[in-house]
Amino acid sequence: GKRRAARRQAIRHPTKIVKDKGPTKATTTFLVYQIFDTFFSEQIEKDEDKENASKRRRCGVCEVCQQPDCGKCKACQDMIKFGGSGRTKQACTQRRCPNLAIKEADDDEGDRK
């Protein structure tokens, strides 16, 4: 009868379920902003300081930087060239530079024509 016909119709032509497409990202109101600002102000300030910090790298000139990898320390054992997984990406402990230089951005990159 009618029920069987309705089931067959549903199987042959399934109706699409329409999902509610409301806002997908969290909406921050002024009240939420104030609450976060009062409770997490110290953490927010620390995060802003990290963004402005310059990245420090080895100088590459001193004796310590120019030594070969020892192959015995934990950092070397993790390197791919010594049979490790290469996951930690750390320098050899004997090659840790005592005078790290601050990496400066090249000013001439933006001026090229």
C-alpha positions in Angstrom: 0.0 0.0 0.0 0.9 3.6 0.7 3.5 2.9 3.4 5.4 0.6 1.1 5.3 3.1 -1.7 6.6 5.8 0.6 9.5 3.6 1.8 10.4 2.8 -1.8 10.3 6.5 -2.7 12.5 7.4 0.3 15.1 4.7 -0.7 15.2 5.7 -4.3 15.2 9.5 -3.7 16.6 10.2 -0.2 15.8 13.7 1.0 18.8 15.8 1.9 19.2 16.8 5.5 19.7 20.5 5.7 22.1 21.4 8.5 21.9 24.7 10.4 24.8 26.8 9.0 25.2 29.2 11.9 28.4 30.9 12.8 31.3 28.5 12.7 33.9 30.6 14.5 33.6 31.7 18.1 32.1 35.1 18.4 33.9 37.4 20.8 31.7 40.0 22.4 32.9 43.0 24.3 32.0 41.3 27.6 34.0 38.2 26.7 36.9 40.4 25.7 36.9 42.2 29.0 36.7 38.9 31.0 39.7 37.5 29.1 41.6 40.7 29.5 41.1 40.7 33.3 41.9 37.0 33.9 44.6 36.3 31.3 46.3 39.7 31.0 49.7 38.4 32.1 49.6 35.5 29.5 48.5 37.9 26.7 51.4 40.2 27.5 53.9 37.3 27.4 52.6 36.1 24.1 53.0 39.7 22.6 56.6 39.8 23.9 57.4 36.5 22.1 56.1 37.8 18.8 58.4 40.8 18.8 61.5 38.8 20.0 64.2 38.2 17.4 65.4 34.7 16.6 68.9 33.9 17.8 71.2 31.6 15.8 74.8 30.4 16.1 77.4 32.8 14.9 79.1 30.2 12.7 82.5 31.9 13.2 83.8 30.8 16.6 85.8 27.6 17.2 82.8 25.9 18.9 80.6 26.5 15.9 83.1 25.1 13.5 83.8 21.8 15.3 82.5 18.6 13.7 79.6 16.7 15.3 80.8 14.3 18.0 78.4 11.5 17.2 78.2 10.4 20.9 75.9 12.9 22.6 72.1 12.6 22.7 71.6 15.3 20.0 74.0 13.5 17.6 72.5 10.1 18.3 69.2 11.5 17.1 70.6 12.9 13.9 69.8 11.0 10.7 73.5 10.9 9.6 74.2 9.0 12.8 71.3 6.6 12.4 68.7 8.5 14.5 65.2 9.6 13.6 66.1 13.3 13.4 63.1 14.3 15.4 64.7 16.7 17.9 66.7 18.8 15.4 69.2 19.9 18.1 72.8 20.9 17.5 75.6 18.7 18.9 76.2 19.6 22.6 79.9 20.3 21.8 78.8 22.8 19.1 76.4 24.9 21.2 77.5 28.5 20.5 78.4 30.6 23.5 77.7 33.9 21.7 74.5 33.5 19.8 74.0 36.2 17.2 70.6 37.8 16.6 69.3 37.0 13.1 68.7 40.2 11.2 66.3 40.4 8.2 67.9 41.4 4.9 66.8 44.9 4.1 67.6 44.7 0.4 65.1 41.9 -0.3 62.1 44.3 -0.5 63.9 46.8 -2.6 64.6 44.6 -5.6 63.0 45.5 -8.9 
